[in-house]
Amino acid sequence: MTITPADLLLYAGALVILFMTPGPVWVALLARSLSGGFQAAWPLAIGVAIGDIFWPLVAVLGVAWLVSVFSGFMLVLKWVAVLVFVVMGILLIRNADHSLSSNSRLTRPGMWAGFLAGLAVILGNPKAVLFYMGVLPGFFDLTAVTALDMVAICTLSFIVPLVGNLVLAASVDRVRGLLKSPAALRRMNMTAGWLLVGVGVVIAFT
């Protein structure tokens, strides 16, 4: 492996911060948990986690190919990663007061419906691969990644959101209060926004 434990730890921390940002998956998990308990929510979490394996893999392979064709591309992508995190953080801070809206397609009952909805919300979002293509080069040298490195990256991309979403589904009562409280939602968005900006700064100086 060419990736160090410190690289993986920083990447895992960024994934945790991204998970802390409330969004459609949070709302879907909350709605499914309220209607059918943990049993209704975990299939959606599995679907989301599997999708979170696919996009990093596509990004690593795609970026590795681009780097092999264009010299100096890694340096450009490093600053793209910085820009992605800083812009996401600023937008989150600016829109910290915005409430969340539900998506009925993600809340249909049934185990397979939940799994497919979780998969669709990730695979159906073309911004996801752009995000990973912009972010991964900030954490790892994609010119030197090995098969084991890709396994480590995809494993983290799977485990972090899966654990977070399962804990979220199991903590439905507390989370429901956070999502309904404008003040709590604002604090959460502000915290996540500043943390995202901080990750961008760390990438810039490492």
N, C-alpha and C positions, 0 to 999 in steps of 0.2 A: 504493500500500500504506500502511496505517496502522500496521502492526507494525514495530517497530524491530529491527535486528540483535541488540541486547542482549536483547530479549524472546525472540527465536528461540533465542539461545544459552542462555538460562536454561531454556527449555522442552526443548531438546535435552539439556541436562545432566540434567534430571529424568528424561527417557526413558532415558538411559544408566543412571542409578541404579536405576530400576525394572527394567531388563533384568538388572542385576547380581544381582537377587534370585532365587535358584534356585526353580524351580517345575515343574509338570507338563510344560511345553514343553521345559525343559532335559532332563528325564528322557526324553521322547520322542525328542528329537534325539540324545541319547546312545545310546539303544537302537537307533535306526535306523542311526546311524553305525557302531556295533559290528557290526550284522548285515549291512549292505550298503554300508558306506563312505559317503563324501560324497555319492555319487550317490543314495543312498536318503534322505538327510537334507535335501537342498536343497529338494525339493518341499514339505515340511512348513514350512520357513522361509518360502517364498513364500506359502503359504496363510495363515500367521500374519500376515505383513506386509500382505496384502490386507485381512484382517479389521481390522488396525490402522488402515487408511484409513477403513473404514466407520463405526466408532464415533465418532471425532472429528467426522466430517462430520455425523452424526446429532446429536451433542451441540451443535455450533456452531449448527446450524439450530434445534434445539429450544430452546436457551437464548436465542438471539436473539429467538425468538417470545415466550418468557416475559417477557423484558425489555421488549418492546414493549407487553405487556399490564399488567405490574406495575412501577410505578416503585420505584426503590430496590432492585430485585432483584439488581443487580450487586454491591452492597456485601455483601449476605447471602451471595452465592455466593463472594465473595472469602474470607470467613471459613470457609465450607464447605470451600474448597480447603485452607486452612491446617489445618483439623481433619482432613481426609482424610489429608494427608501425615504429620501428627504421630501420628495413631492408627495408621496403617500402620507407621510407623517403630517405635513403641512395641511393637506386637504382634510385629513381626519380631524385635526385641531380646528380648522375653520368651520367644519360641519359637525362639530361635537354635539350640537343641540338637535340634530335631525333625528326623528323617530324612525323606528324600523317598521317596514311593512311586510306582511306575509305573502307567500306565493302558494296558491292552492295546489299547484302541480307537485309541490314538495311534501304536501301533507295528506296525500291520498292514503287510506288505510291499507293494511296488508304488508307482509314481510317483503315480498318481491317488489311491491310498489315502492316501499321505503328504500330498498337497496338500489333499484334502478333510478330513483329520484336522486339519491346521493351521488351515483355515478354520473348522471346527466348534468347535475349542477356544476361538476368539475370539468367533464369532458366537453360540455356544451359551451364552455367559456373560452374563446380564443385568447382572451387577455391573460389566461393562466400561463400558457407557454411563453408569451412575451415577458411576463413577470419573471419566470424562472430563467429565461435566457438573459435577462438583465441582471438577475441577482446572483446566480451560481458563480459566474466568473469573479465576483467580488469576494467569494469565500474560498474558492479552490482554483488551482492552476489546471484548467481543462486541457492543456496541451500534454499533460503528463498523467492523466487519470488512467487507472487500470480497471480491470473488471471488478476487483475487490473494492476499489474506491466507489464505483458506481453502485455496487450493492450497498455500501455503507450510506451513501447519499440517499438512495431510494428507501432504505430501511428507516432512516430518520424521518424522511418525508412522509412515510406511512405511519410510524409509531406516534409521533408528536401530535398530529391532528386527531388520530384515532383515540388516544388516551384522553386528550382534551375534550373531544366530543362525547365520549362515554361518561366522563366525570360530569360534563354539562347536563347530559340526559338524566343522570342519577341525582343531580342537585336541582331538579326542576323547580321546586318551590322557591328556593332562594334566587335563582336566576330569573324567574318570572317577575319577582319584585324589582330586580335590577333593571330589567327591560321596560317595566312600566313606570319607573321613577325617572323623570327627566334629569334630575340632579345626579343620580347615580350613573345614568347612561353618559351624561356629559363628562363626569369624572373619569369613567372608564375610557372613553374616546380620547380625552385629553392625555391621559397617562400613556395609552398605546401610541398615540401620535408622537409624543416627545420621545418615547423609546425607539420608535422607527427612525426618527431623525438622528438619535444617538447611534444607532446601528450604522447608518450611512456615514456618520463622522468617523466611526471606528474603522470602517472599510477604507475610507479615504486616507487614513494615516497608518495603515498596515500594509 
